Amino acid sequence: MVDLELCYASATDLAQRIRCGTISPVDVVRNSLARIEEVQPQLNGFCFVYPEEALERARAAEAAATKGEVWGPLHGVPIAIKDLTPTRGKRTTMGSRIYEHWVPDKDAAVVARLIGAGAIMVGKTTTPEFASSTFTESPLWGITRNPWDRERTPGGSSGGSAVAVATGCVALAEGSDMGGSVRIPASFSGVVGLKPSFGRIPFEILPSQFDSISHFGPLARTVEDAALFLAVTQGPDERDIQTLKPALDVVLPLDPDLRGMRIALSVDLGYCRIAPQVEAATRSAADALRDAGAVVEDVELGWTREINDAWLRHWGVYLAAFFGQHLGEWRSKMDPNVVELMDQGFAMGAVEFKRIEFVRTRQWQTLGPILERFDALLCPTMSRTAPEVGRAETDFVIDDAEGRFLGLDLTMPFNFVSQCPAISIPFGFDDQALPIGVQVVGRRYDDLTTLRIGKALETAAGGGYKRPPL
């Protein structure tokens, strides 16, 4: 029998109980594997599960704990890794038939740090091909479904990781975020998702070490667990020239006292069509921040959808440069949306690509002065709650009759100013019982204040995370 109370314990709590000897990591891992077995046929959040290896490591963790040895802050805690992220000796398919049988010979730095902190990897989670979509649907692994409504998407591209955390399979899962791929599924699935400041966690898995939009980050059920993930994975690494140093001093527990803080509020970033219940939740979040002692004021960003259009052009070049060498042989077996983006990327000239930076510069020229006056910006994470599976992303990249952009996410712009951390916090539900997320965007490199504000919102929402009916 699955122990649901154990399933939904936080990573922080599990690690403490394992260290104190009140619970066995073997029991925790067995319970995690049993929960995966329950959930997987319904939602398809995992593409690989490692029961024998996970239990072997759990037994080693138990033996070490018995002798008073602690491997790290995550000693004995089961985690999941996104199938985009290289894992030594284990297949990493990136959701693509092209890489169906690829077995990396080393772990990504983020994986090595999680394992080094004592975590136990129980499996790898589904992603769309090359982490390319708001929907976690891939040619290789099929459709991943939302734990609140199986006819809806959990979001992407870290949708499998969001499902794993939301359903109690693991307390922590790793994700990656290039346009919102941690925060989008966090919002749609009702969990916490953190995009740290650019360079905070090493991201050395691409052929280029000079990419400027890519982040690793956690999916978690609590802000405290997201902060714990950041604490053990962040810090400089010579494999990634853009990693920040020195490492942050992440002090836990977080202080949710916001007295003296000033927070800017934008419910639409100036151009997005926001569902009424999402706007209402965002304004309720602003009220909660006021109750926590902060001053909250509406601001005008004056942005337009040129930011989203520019990001999409940038993304096409990204995919073409890093994976487009496979088009000749694999085109017919790839996601058609990925193929189209790659073709657009190949068609773009170098000068046109460089001019995308002009859009980013105008964006920062507006946001920068706001963040000089305010400690953070509050806005929705998504324009609406989770749409149905099988929808085309092009359904949403349009304007309505009033000229308001109907795109799904409000995350993408903050990968263009990637030095600003951003966190999505679950903050209520719509009338269809689908989760709503609100987003806090911090000042450049100020992850700690962003986490504190997230903690205050979580506290105001009565814990933020709620269990899905599964």
MILOLUM-336470 format. One record per residue (C-alpha): z, x, y; residue number from 1. Coordinates in Angstrom, 2 decimals. Layout:
<rs>
      c3      c1      c2  nr
       Z       X       Y NUM
...
</rs>
This chain:
<rs>
      c3      c1      c2  nr
    0.00    0.00    0.00   1
   -0.83    1.19    3.52   2
    2.21    1.57    5.80   3
    0.86    0.19    9.08   4
    3.88    1.28   11.08   5
    3.16    4.84   10.00   6
   -0.54    4.37   10.73   7
    0.20    3.45   14.33   8
    2.81    6.10   15.03   9
    1.79    8.48   17.79  10
    0.84   12.08   17.12  11
    3.82   13.15   19.23  12
    6.19   11.06   17.10  13
    4.66   12.14   13.79  14
    4.89   15.81   14.68  15
    8.53   15.46   15.71  16
    9.50   13.57   12.56  17
    7.70   16.12   10.36  18
    9.49   18.99   12.12  19
   12.83   17.26   11.67  20
   12.13   16.62    8.00  21
   12.50   12.85    8.22  22
    8.96   12.32    6.99  23
    6.64   14.29    4.74  24
    3.19   15.37    5.94  25
    1.97   14.56    2.43  26
    3.04   10.94    2.89  27
    1.47   10.85    6.34  28
   -1.86   12.20    5.11  29
   -1.90    9.93    2.04  30
   -1.30    6.97    4.31  31
   -4.08    8.09    6.65  32
   -6.53    8.41    3.74  33
   -5.53    4.98    2.41  34
   -6.08    3.42    5.86  35
   -9.52    5.05    6.10  36
  -10.40    3.56    2.73  37
   -9.39    0.11    4.05  38
  -11.21    0.32    7.36  39
  -14.35    2.28    6.53  40
  -16.30   -0.47    4.68  41
  -15.81   -2.80    7.63  42
  -16.48   -0.54   10.62  43
  -18.20    2.67    9.43  44
  -16.22    5.05   11.61  45
  -16.35    8.03    9.25  46
  -19.29    9.89    7.74  47
  -17.17   12.39    5.78  48
  -13.62   12.23    4.38  49
  -11.82   15.19    2.75  50
   -8.98   13.81    0.62  51
   -8.43   16.80   -1.66  52
   -8.49   19.43    1.07  53
   -6.38   17.32    3.41  54
   -3.72   16.75    0.77  55
   -3.71   20.43   -0.19  56
   -3.07   21.39    3.44  57
   -0.45   18.64    3.73  58
    1.42   20.08    0.76  59
    1.30   23.51    2.40  60
    2.58   21.97    5.64  61
    5.42   20.30    3.74  62
    6.40   23.58    2.07  63
    6.36   25.37    5.42  64
    8.44   22.67    7.11  65
   11.00   22.86    4.30  66
   11.44   26.57    5.08  67
   11.75   25.89    8.80  68
    8.27   27.21    9.57  69
    6.24   25.32   12.15  70
    2.52   26.02   12.50  71
    2.31   24.45   15.94  72
    2.79   21.27   17.98  73
    0.61   19.23   15.60  74
    2.18   20.48   12.37  75
    1.11   18.10    9.59  76
   -0.57   15.52   11.84  77
   -3.86   14.09   10.51  78
   -6.82   14.20   12.91  79
  -10.54   13.46   12.84  80
  -13.40   15.54   14.24  81
  -16.64   14.12   15.64  82
  -19.72   14.91   13.57  83
  -21.33   16.64   16.54  84
  -18.75   19.43   16.46  85
  -19.27   22.38   14.08  86
  -16.75   22.71   11.25  87
  -16.77   25.77    9.01  88
  -17.96   25.07    5.49  89
  -18.38   21.35    6.14  90
  -21.55   19.47    6.93  91
  -22.19   18.74   10.59  92
  -25.15   16.39   10.90  93
  -25.00   15.35   14.59  94
  -26.08   11.92   13.36  95
  -29.57   13.28   12.64  96
  -31.66   13.58    9.50  97
  -32.75   16.96   10.85  98
  -29.25   18.38   10.34  99
  -28.30   16.26    7.34 100
  -27.49   19.33    5.22 101
  -26.40   21.82    7.89 102
  -23.15   23.61    7.02 103
  -21.83   25.75    9.91 104
  -20.25   29.10    9.10 105
  -17.55   28.80   11.76 106
  -15.44   26.21   13.52 107
  -15.97   25.29   17.14 108
  -13.17   26.68   19.30 109
  -11.71   23.20   19.83 110
  -11.49   22.67   16.06 111
   -9.96   26.09   15.48 112
   -7.29   25.41   18.12 113
   -6.42   22.00   16.67 114
   -6.13   23.45   13.16 115
   -4.22   26.41   14.55 116
   -1.75   23.97   16.10 117
   -1.01   22.60   12.63 118
   -3.31   19.55   12.55 119
   -4.88   18.40    9.29 120
   -8.52   17.32    9.44 121
   -8.96   14.29    7.18 122
  -12.60   13.58    8.04 123
  -15.51   13.60   10.46 124
  -16.53   10.62   12.54 125
  -19.88    8.99   13.21 126
  -22.04    9.67   16.25 127
  -25.51    8.58   17.34 128
  -28.23   11.21   16.97 129
  -27.32   14.24   19.10 130
  -24.56   12.18   20.79 131
  -27.31   10.53   22.81 132
  -26.27    6.91   23.19 133
  -23.73    4.39   24.48 134
  -24.02    2.75   21.03 135
  -22.87    4.59   17.88 136
  -25.90    3.82   15.74 137
  -27.79    6.66   14.06 138
  -30.82    7.02   11.76 139
  -28.59    8.83    9.27 140
  -25.31    6.88    9.23 141
  -26.25    3.44   10.50 142
  -24.19    1.17   12.74 143
  -20.55    1.72   13.65 144
  -18.74   -1.45   14.67 145
  -16.02   -2.42   17.12 146
  -12.54   -3.05   15.65 147
  -12.09   -6.07   17.95 148
  -15.40   -7.73   17.01 149
  -17.63   -6.38   14.27 150
  -20.74   -7.77   15.94 151
  -20.13   -5.50   18.92 152
  -20.40   -1.78   19.50 153
  -17.31    0.44   19.77 154
  -19.27    2.44   22.33 155
  -20.72    5.92   22.05 156
  -21.25    8.57   21.49 157
  -17.73    9.23   20.14 158
  -17.61    5.73   18.68 159
  -16.45    6.79   15.23 160
  -13.55    8.72   16.74 161
  -12.54    5.70   18.84 162
  -12.61    3.48   15.74 163
  -10.54    6.00   13.76 164
   -7.82    6.01   16.42 165
   -7.92    2.31   17.32 166
   -7.46    1.25   13.68 167
   -4.64    3.67   12.85 168
   -6.65    5.95   10.57 169
   -5.53    8.93   12.65 170
   -3.39    9.34   15.74 171
   -5.80   11.76   17.42 172
   -9.54   12.31   17.21 173
  -11.78   14.78   18.94 174
  -14.75   13.62   20.98 175
  -17.32   15.04   23.35 176
  -18.33   13.70   26.75 177
  -21.60   14.47   28.55 178
  -22.03   11.13   30.32 179
  -18.95    9.23   29.24 180
  -19.04    9.67   25.47 181
  -15.23    9.85   25.23 182
  -14.38    7.31   27.95 183
  -17.02    4.70   26.98 184
  -15.75    4.15   23.42 185
  -12.18    4.40   24.67 186
  -12.81    1.46   26.99 187
  -14.79   -0.64   24.50 188
  -12.34    0.02   21.65 189
   -9.07   -0.23   23.57 190
   -7.77    3.35   23.41 191
   -7.18    6.28   25.76 192
  -10.03    8.71   26.40 193
   -9.82   11.89   28.48 194
  -12.63   13.96   29.98 195
  -10.79   17.08   31.14 196
  -11.97   19.19   34.05 197
  -15.14   21.09   33.26 198
  -14.27   24.38   31.56 199
  -10.75   23.30   30.66 200
  -11.52   23.21   26.90 201
  -14.05   25.74   25.55 202
  -17.47   24.18   24.88 203
  -19.43   26.96   23.22 204
  -21.48   24.97   20.70 205
  -24.75   24.75   22.70 206
  -27.54   27.34   22.81 207
  -26.79   27.69   26.55 208
  -23.45   28.78   27.95 209
  -24.42   27.53   31.42 210
  -24.59   23.78   30.82 211
  -22.66   21.86   33.48 212
  -21.95   18.37   32.12 213
  -20.38   18.84   28.65 214
  -16.70   18.43   27.76 215
  -14.54   18.08   24.68 216
  -11.73   15.57   24.95 217
   -9.34   13.41   22.95 218
   -9.37    9.81   21.80 219
   -5.73    8.73   21.49 220
   -3.51    5.66   21.56 221
   -1.18    7.10   24.21 222
   -1.63    9.23   27.31 223
    1.13   11.49   25.98 224
   -0.97   12.22   22.88 225
   -4.03   12.90   25.02 226
   -1.96   15.38   27.01 227
   -0.75   16.99   23.78 228
   -4.36   17.40   22.63 229
   -5.20   19.01   25.96 230
   -2.18   21.31   25.74 231
   -3.23   22.78   22.38 232
   -6.99   23.02   22.98 233
   -7.30   24.15   26.62 234
   -7.42   27.65   28.00 235
   -9.86   30.51   28.47 236
  -12.09   31.73   25.66 237
  -14.60   34.56   26.00 238
  -17.09   32.63   23.87 239
  -17.49   30.24   26.81 240
  -17.95   32.07   30.11 241
  -17.17   28.89   32.05 242
  -13.70   28.31   30.63 243
  -10.94   28.18   33.22 244
   -8.03   30.53   33.49 245
   -5.14   30.67   33.53 246
   -4.32   27.92   31.07 247
   -2.52   24.86   32.39 248
    1.22   24.47   31.90 249
    1.22   20.99   30.34 250
    4.82   19.76   30.48 251
    5.66   16.86   28.19 252
    6.81   14.14   28.53 253
    4.69   13.26   31.55 254
    6.35   12.04   34.74 255
    4.96    8.60   35.69 256
    6.63    8.53   39.12 257
    3.84    8.13   41.69 258
    5.95    7.91   44.85 259
    4.14    9.68   47.68 260
    0.73    9.58   46.01 261
   -2.37    8.11   47.63 262
   -5.05    6.60   45.39 263
   -8.52    5.42   46.39 264
   -9.95    2.25   44.85 265
  -13.59    1.39   44.22 266
  -14.37   -1.54   41.95 267
  -18.13   -0.90   41.81 268
  -18.85    2.68   43.05 269
  -20.92    0.96   45.73 270
  -23.81   -0.25   43.58 271
  -22.77   -1.56   40.13 272
  -22.57   -5.18   39.00 273
  -19.05   -5.59   37.61 274
  -18.01   -8.46   35.34 275
  -15.40  -10.62   37.14 276
  -12.70  -10.04   34.50 277
  -13.25   -6.28   34.65 278
  -12.90   -6.36   38.42 279
   -9.74   -8.46   38.10 280
   -8.24   -5.97   35.62 281
   -9.08   -3.06   37.92 282
   -7.42   -4.76   40.88 283
   -4.39   -5.50   38.70 284
   -4.27   -1.81   37.84 285
   -4.30   -1.01   41.55 286
   -1.36   -3.35   42.04 287
    0.46   -1.63   39.18 288
   -0.03    1.73   40.88 289
    1.39    0.28   44.08 290
    4.40   -0.97   42.13 291
    4.81    2.57   40.76 292
    5.13    3.88   44.32 293
    1.59    4.87   45.22 294
   -0.41    3.86   48.26 295
   -3.74    2.37   47.12 296
   -6.63    1.76   49.52 297
  -10.18    0.50   49.03 298
  -12.87    3.07   49.87 299
  -16.64    2.93   50.27 300
  -18.49    5.54   48.26 301
  -21.93    4.44   49.36 302
  -23.47    5.69   46.12 303
  -26.65    4.23   44.61 304
  -28.20    4.13   41.16 305
  -30.10    7.33   42.03 306
  -27.12    9.09   40.42 307
  -27.68    7.33   37.08 308
  -31.44    7.84   37.27 309
  -30.97   11.53   38.01 310
  -28.47   11.90   35.16 311
  -30.95   10.28   32.75 312
  -33.67   12.74   33.81 313
  -31.20   15.58   33.37 314
  -30.26   14.24   29.94 315
  -33.89   14.20   28.83 316
  -34.23   17.87   29.71 317
  -30.93   18.62   27.97 318
  -32.13   17.00   24.72 319
  -35.59   18.54   24.92 320
  -34.26   22.04   25.58 321
  -31.56   22.01   22.91 322
  -33.19   19.94   20.14 323
  -36.82   19.34   21.10 324
  -38.09   22.13   18.84 325
  -37.83   19.65   15.98 326
  -40.12   17.00   17.43 327
  -43.30   18.20   15.76 328
  -41.90   17.90   12.24 329
  -39.30   15.15   12.59 330
  -40.53   12.75   15.29 331
  -41.07    9.82   12.91 332
  -37.58   10.15   11.41 333
  -35.69   10.36   14.69 334
  -34.14    7.69   16.89 335
  -37.08    6.47   19.04 336
  -34.86    6.48   22.15 337
  -34.07   10.16   21.61 338
  -37.77   10.92   21.13 339
  -38.65    9.13   24.37 340
  -35.97   11.02   26.30 341
  -37.20   14.33   24.90 342
  -40.80   13.53   25.83 343
  -39.67   12.75   29.37 344
  -37.72   16.00   29.43 345
  -40.74   18.04   28.37 346
  -42.85   16.34   31.04 347
  -40.50   17.30   33.89 348
  -41.34   20.28   36.05 349
  -38.84   23.00   36.88 350
  -38.77   22.18   40.60 351
  -38.17   18.49   39.92 352
  -35.32   19.39   37.57 353
  -33.74   21.69   40.15 354
  -33.90   18.93   42.74 355
  -31.57   16.83   40.59 356
  -28.89   19.05   42.09 357
  -29.68   17.51   45.48 358
  -28.51   14.15   44.14 359
  -25.35   15.73   42.78 360
  -24.74   17.42   46.11 361
  -25.07   14.16   48.07 362
  -22.72   12.55   45.56 363
  -20.07   15.21   46.10 364
  -20.50   15.13   49.88 365
  -19.17   11.57   49.71 366
  -16.57   11.93   46.97 367
  -15.18   15.29   48.08 368
  -13.77   14.08   51.43 369
  -12.24   11.05   49.71 370
  -10.42   13.27   47.23 371
   -9.21   15.41   50.12 372
   -7.42   12.34   51.47 373
   -6.42   10.79   48.15 374
   -4.89   12.20   44.97 375
   -7.32   10.31   42.72 376
   -9.90    7.53   42.54 377
   -9.37    4.34   40.51 378
  -12.39    2.38   39.23 379
  -13.49    0.52   36.09 380
  -14.57    2.59   33.11 381
  -17.32    0.14   32.14 382
  -19.04   -2.66   34.04 383
  -18.31   -5.13   31.24 384
  -16.73   -5.32   27.79 385
  -18.50   -4.26   24.60 386
  -22.01   -5.68   24.05 387
  -23.46   -6.64   20.69 388
  -24.67   -3.98   18.26 389
  -28.38   -3.40   18.01 390
  -29.07   -3.82   21.72 391
  -31.55   -1.52   23.45 392
  -30.03    0.67   26.15 393
  -33.03   -0.16   28.32 394
  -31.66   -3.73   28.49 395
  -29.04   -2.44   30.90 396
  -30.92    0.15   33.00 397
  -32.15   -2.48   35.45 398
  -31.12   -4.14   38.70 399
  -30.22   -7.80   39.02 400
  -31.78  -10.24   41.49 401
  -29.36   -9.05   44.19 402
  -30.20   -5.38   43.66 403
  -26.96   -4.55   41.85 404
  -27.27   -2.08   38.98 405
  -26.62   -3.59   35.55 406
  -25.87   -0.34   33.75 407
  -22.96   -0.39   31.33 408
  -20.91    2.63   32.34 409
  -19.21    3.96   35.45 410
  -18.53    7.23   33.64 411
  -21.84    9.04   33.97 412
  -21.49    9.90   37.69 413
  -18.33   11.88   37.00 414
  -20.13   14.25   34.62 415
  -22.30   15.19   37.61 416
  -19.09   16.20   39.43 417
  -17.70   17.53   36.19 418
  -14.95   19.61   37.74 419
  -13.09   16.33   38.34 420
  -11.06   15.15   35.32 421
  -11.31   11.49   34.35 422
   -9.28    9.35   31.98 423
   -9.84    5.81   30.67 424
   -6.76    3.68   30.07 425
   -6.76    0.32   28.24 426
   -5.67   -2.32   30.74 427
   -5.94   -5.82   29.33 428
   -8.60   -7.99   27.71 429
  -11.31  -10.42   28.69 430
  -11.42  -14.05   27.56 431
  -13.14  -13.01   24.32 432
  -10.21  -10.74   23.43 433
  -12.28   -7.61   24.07 434
  -10.54   -4.58   25.63 435
  -11.02   -3.56   29.26 436
  -10.58    0.04   30.39 437
   -9.82    1.39   33.86 438
  -10.70    4.91   34.91 439
   -8.75    7.43   36.95 440
  -10.78   10.30   38.43 441
   -8.76   13.24   39.70 442
   -9.25   16.02   42.18 443
  -11.09   19.12   40.99 444
   -9.19   20.76   38.14 445
   -6.13   18.57   38.68 446
   -5.78   17.32   35.10 447
   -2.01   17.05   35.33 448
   -1.94   14.53   38.20 449
   -4.69   12.54   36.50 450
   -2.60   12.35   33.34 451
    0.48   11.30   35.34 452
   -1.41    8.43   36.93 453
   -2.76    7.45   33.53 454
    0.78    7.43   32.19 455
    1.91    5.15   35.02 456
   -0.92    2.71   34.27 457
   -0.10    2.77   30.57 458
    3.54    2.01   31.33 459
    2.56   -0.82   33.66 460
    0.30   -2.31   30.98 461
    3.19   -2.50   28.52 462
    1.99    0.47   26.54 463
   -1.71    0.04   27.20 464
   -2.93    0.21   23.61 465
   -2.75   -2.89   21.42 466
   -3.55   -3.12   17.70 467
   -6.83   -4.79   16.81 468
   -6.75   -7.69   14.31 469
   -7.73   -5.56   11.33 470
</rs>
